[in-house]
Amino acid sequence: MIARAQPWGPLVGLVLASAIGAQEPKPPVRPVDPPVDPAVEARAFALLDAHAARCKDVRVLTASYVQRRTTKLMKEPLLSRGEFLFVREPGCVMFRAREPRVSVVRLTEKVYEVHRPQRKQLERFVLDGPELAQSLFAALRGDATALRRDFVVQSCADDPTDALRVHVELAPRKVEGRARLQSLRITLQKADAVLGAIAYRDAAGDLVEIELRDVKTNPEVVPPAVIEVDKDTTVVEHAPPKTGR
């Protein structure tokens, strides 16, 4: 059963909600920041290059995750926990949430899907742009070439909560890119550039932080990268917002 929804319908997902694109009016896009100190930029890209070297043979990555979403609409961050899957080719990220309620989220460059098995509902959003998905995939697969091409370094600083880690803060190089993504933060171990977390700030200013734990690469048993639903599941499809509205 497929119910065709209006493109401005609300999204009640647990993670990556801003990936659906321009569902509501956005604040003005701020200009690209001036370049940081060359030494800071060099340190940032040295870490990203080390991360790339570690990831060059990674086809699949699994982990447990904790996500915090900080938004002006809520006094406290929204928390979710569960199992994480990243498939390099074709690019796909999945979040199988256990808390606060069971759900499955799947993101590719073209679609964003949320499955709520208790409601027997699958929402599918056709994305109006691939920028967020491409940025997350580049961070996860350690694509230093794409990150250098598409982003500028905003900062590279030690994690104030963990002396063994460092935050690399990036911003889209082009002003147009900030219409969907204000910034991207990649957290790496200082010693070996192991990925610890990814965070991003969307166009509305919401901060989404994804902490990865018990990371495994190329596991023998790979979870399915598709959402499996019962036959009586209602599928609600959202078209991308029309331009010029």
N, C-alpha and C positions, 0 to 999 in steps of 0.2 A: 504494500500500500504506500503510495507516495502522495504527500500533501504539499502543494507548492506554496511556500510562504513568501511574504513581501520581503524585499531585500533589506528593509530597515528594521526587521524583526529583532528583538533582543536576544542576546546570547547569555546563557546561564552556565557556561562551562567553568571548570576548575582551573584550567591552565591555558596560557597563550591566547586569552580572549581578544586581544587587540589584533590578532592575525586576520580577522574577518574584514579588515579594511575600514573604509569611511562609513560606519554605521550611524554616526552622529557628528554634529559640527565639531571641528577641531580648532584648537587655539592656533594663533599665528606661528608659523615655523620660524624658529630662531636661526640666525645666520651661523655659518660655520665658524668655529673658534679659530683664532690665530694659532700657528704652529707652536708646539711646546719646545722646551729646551732640547737641542739635538741630543744631548746625553740621555735624557729621559726617553726620547723616541728610540734611540739605539738600544737601550736596555729592554724596552717593550718588544721590539722586533726580534731581538736576540732570544727572548723567552718564547715568542711565537714561533720562531724558526726551530727551536728545540722541541716545542710541542708538535710541530709538523713532522719532524724526524721520528718522533715516537709513534705518530699516527699513520705513517705512510703505508703500512700493511694492515691497518685495521679496516675490516669489512663490516663488522657488527660490534656494537658496544651495548652492554647491558649494565644496569645498576639499580639500586634502590634510590629513591629521591625524596627530598622534602622541598616543597615549594612554598614561598611566601609572596603574596601579592599585596602590595601596599598601595592603597588608593585613597583619594580625598573623600570618597563617599563612605568610607568605613573608619571607625576609630581605631580598630586593631587590624593587623594584617590578616588576610585570609590564608589559612594553612591547608595543604593537602599532602598526603603521603602515599607512596605506592611503588610500582615497578616501572623502570624506564627502559626504552629500547631505541637505539639509533641504528639505522641501516644506511650504509654509505651510498649504494647504487641499487635501484633508484632512490634518491634521497627521501627518507621518511623518519619521523620521530613519533613515538607512541608513549603515552602515559596511562598506565593501568592503575587507577587510584583505588586505594582501600579505605582511606579516611579523607574527609569526614563522611563520605558515602561512596559506594562503588560506582565507578564510571570508567569509560575508556575514551581517550582523546587521541586522534591521529592527525598529523600535519604533514602535508607534502607541499611542493611548490604551487600546486593548483587548488587543493582543497583542504579544508579544516573540518574535521568530523568529531562529534561528541555523541557517544552512546551511553544511554542511561537504561541499563537492563531492567531495573525495577519498574520503570515507566513504560518499558518496551518501546523506546523511542530512540531514533538516530537522527541527529541534526547534521546536515551537510551544508557547508558554506563554500561557495566558489569564490576564491580570492580575487580581489581586484588588482593585486600586485604581488610579486614573489619576494619582495625585499626582505621581510622579516624571516621567512623560511630560509632563504638563501644565506642570510647572515648567521642564523643558528647552525645550519649545516656546515658552513665554513669554519665556525668555531669548534664544532664537534669533531670534524675530520682533520682539523689542523691545517686548513688551507691558507698558509701564510701569504701566498701570491694574491689570492682574492682579497684577503684582509688588508694588505698593503694597497691594493688598487682601489678599494671601495671605501676605506676608512682613513681617518687621521687619528693620531694618538692624542688623547686628552690628558692622560696621566698614567703613571706607572709607579705604584706605591705599595709598601708593605701592608698586609692585611692587619688592621688594628686588633683583631681578635685572635690571630694565629700568626706567630712570628715566623713560621715556616712557609707561609704562603704570600703571594703577591697578586695584586689586582692590576690588570691591564685594561684601562678604560679607553674605549674607542668611540668615535662619532662618524656618521656617514660623511663622506668627502663632499658630496653634492647636497645643496640645499634641498632639492626635490626629494632626496632620500629620507630627510628628516620629517617628511609628511607622514611617514608610517613608523619611523624608528628614530628616537632622539639619541640613544646611546646604547652601546653594547659593552658589557664587562665580562672579561674572561679571567677566572681565578686559577692560578697554577702554583704547584709546589716550586719553591725556589731551587731546590737541589736538582730535580730531574724533570721539571716542567709537566708533571702529571696533572691532568685536568681535575679540578676540584668542584668548580661551580661555574655556571653561566647566568648572567643577569642582563636584563634589558629594560629600558624605559621607553614606553610607547609614546605616541604623539600626544596623548591626553595627559601625560606626566605620570602614569601609573608605573610602579617599579615591580617587576617580576623577577624573583631570585630563585634559581633552581640549583639546589645542593645535591651533588651526586656522591653516593657512598657505595662501598663494595663493588667498585667498577671491575667488570670483566670484559676482555676483548676477544673476539672470535670464539665464542663458546661453542662446544660441540653440539649442544642442543639450543637452537635458536627459536625464540618465541615467534609466533606468526606476526607478520607485519600488516595484517588486515584485520578489520573489525568483523567478527563473526556474530550474526544476529539470528534470532528466531524468526520463523516465517511470519508470525503475527506482529512483528515489529513495524511501527509506523516510521516512515522515512520522510523527514521534513527538509526540503531543499530551499536554500536561500541563494538567489542570484546576486552577483556583485552589484553594488550601487551604481546607478547610471551617472555618467559624467555630465557636468554642466547643470546639475540640479540646484 
